[in-house]
Amino acid sequence: MSDPAFYEISATEATAAQIQGKTEVASDKIPGTAESTARAARKLKERLQDGRQQTSDCATETKARIPVFKKELREDAAYIAERARYYHEARPLKVLGVIAAAAFVLGMVIGLGRR
């Protein structure tokens, strides 16, 4: 069996023309086929156009909201930086105090346990 890649293009075009001709002849024999096919094609085209329009509207709305998102992100980043600065300044002293208190209590317990 020969490889289909070696067929000549003109032969495949001729075959396609024959198939199309047979399809047209068959559709002419079935009443209402051409009209229903055309109607279905128009409906499909309209649905695709509606979907494209909805997608375009959604993309436009999203593009319009991007500056708002960027502003909110900058505000959040500023807030986080402020809170980090506060914890960096205030937390170490708190932690150091808690560690000192825990060491004192532990020392008292060990000292009382030895007596």
C-alpha positions as CSV (number, residue, x, y, z in Angstrom):
1,M,0.0,0.0,0.0
2,S,1.5,3.4,-0.9
3,D,1.9,6.3,1.4
4,P,-0.8,9.0,1.1
5,A,1.9,11.6,1.4
6,F,3.0,10.8,-2.1
7,Y,-0.3,11.4,-3.8
8,E,-0.3,14.4,-6.1
9,I,-2.2,17.5,-4.9
10,S,-4.2,17.6,-8.1
11,A,-5.5,14.1,-7.4
12,T,-6.7,15.0,-3.9
13,E,-8.3,18.2,-5.2
14,A,-10.2,16.2,-7.8
15,T,-11.3,13.8,-5.1
16,A,-12.5,16.7,-3.0
17,A,-14.4,18.1,-5.9
18,Q,-16.1,14.7,-6.5
19,I,-17.1,14.4,-2.9
20,Q,-18.5,17.9,-2.8
21,G,-20.4,17.2,-6.0
22,K,-21.9,14.0,-4.5
23,T,-22.8,15.8,-1.3
24,E,-24.6,18.6,-3.3
25,V,-26.5,16.0,-5.3
26,A,-27.4,14.1,-2.2
27,S,-28.6,17.3,-0.4
28,D,-30.7,18.2,-3.4
29,K,-32.5,14.9,-3.2
30,I,-33.4,15.5,0.5
31,P,-36.1,18.2,0.8
32,G,-35.2,21.1,3.1
33,T,-31.6,20.1,3.7
34,A,-30.0,23.1,2.0
35,E,-32.3,25.5,3.8
36,S,-31.9,23.9,7.2
37,T,-28.1,23.7,6.8
38,A,-27.9,27.3,5.9
39,R,-30.2,28.2,8.9
40,A,-28.0,26.2,11.2
41,A,-24.9,27.8,9.8
42,R,-26.4,31.3,10.4
43,K,-27.4,30.4,14.0
44,L,-23.9,29.0,14.7
45,K,-22.4,32.2,13.2
46,E,-24.6,34.4,15.4
47,R,-23.8,32.3,18.5
48,L,-20.1,32.6,17.8
49,Q,-20.4,36.4,17.2
50,D,-22.3,36.8,20.5
51,G,-19.7,34.7,22.4
52,R,-16.9,36.9,20.8
53,Q,-18.7,40.0,21.8
54,Q,-19.2,38.8,25.4
55,T,-15.5,37.9,25.6
56,S,-14.6,41.3,24.3
57,D,-16.8,43.0,26.8
58,C,-15.3,40.9,29.6
59,A,-11.8,41.8,28.5
60,T,-12.7,45.5,28.3
61,E,-14.2,45.4,31.9
62,T,-11.1,43.6,33.2
63,K,-8.7,46.1,31.5
64,A,-10.8,49.0,33.1
65,R,-10.4,47.4,36.6
66,I,-6.6,46.8,36.4
67,P,-5.8,50.3,37.6
68,V,-8.1,49.8,40.6
69,F,-6.4,46.5,41.4
70,K,-2.9,48.1,41.1
71,K,-4.0,50.9,43.5
72,E,-5.3,48.4,46.0
73,L,-2.2,46.3,45.7
74,R,0.0,49.4,46.4
75,E,-2.1,50.3,49.4
76,D,-1.9,46.7,50.7
77,A,1.9,46.7,50.2
78,A,2.3,50.0,52.0
79,Y,0.2,48.7,54.9
80,I,2.2,45.4,55.1
81,A,5.5,47.4,55.1
82,E,4.2,49.6,57.9
83,R,3.1,46.6,60.0
84,A,6.4,44.9,59.3
85,R,8.3,48.0,60.5
86,Y,6.2,48.2,63.6
87,Y,6.8,44.5,64.5
88,H,10.4,44.8,63.7
89,E,10.7,47.7,66.1
90,A,8.3,46.6,68.9
91,R,8.3,42.8,68.7
92,P,12.0,42.1,69.6
93,L,11.6,44.0,72.9
94,K,8.5,42.0,73.7
95,V,10.1,38.7,72.8
96,L,13.2,39.6,74.9
97,G,11.0,40.4,77.9
98,V,9.1,37.1,77.6
99,I,12.3,35.2,77.3
100,A,13.7,37.0,80.4
101,A,10.6,36.3,82.4
102,A,10.6,32.6,81.3
103,A,14.2,32.3,82.3
104,F,13.5,33.8,85.7
105,V,10.6,31.5,86.3
106,L,12.6,28.5,85.1
107,G,15.5,29.5,87.4
108,M,13.1,29.8,90.4
109,V,11.6,26.3,89.7
110,I,15.1,24.7,89.3
111,G,16.3,26.5,92.5
112,L,13.2,25.4,94.5
113,G,13.6,21.9,93.1
114,R,17.2,21.6,94.4
115,R,16.2,22.5,98.0
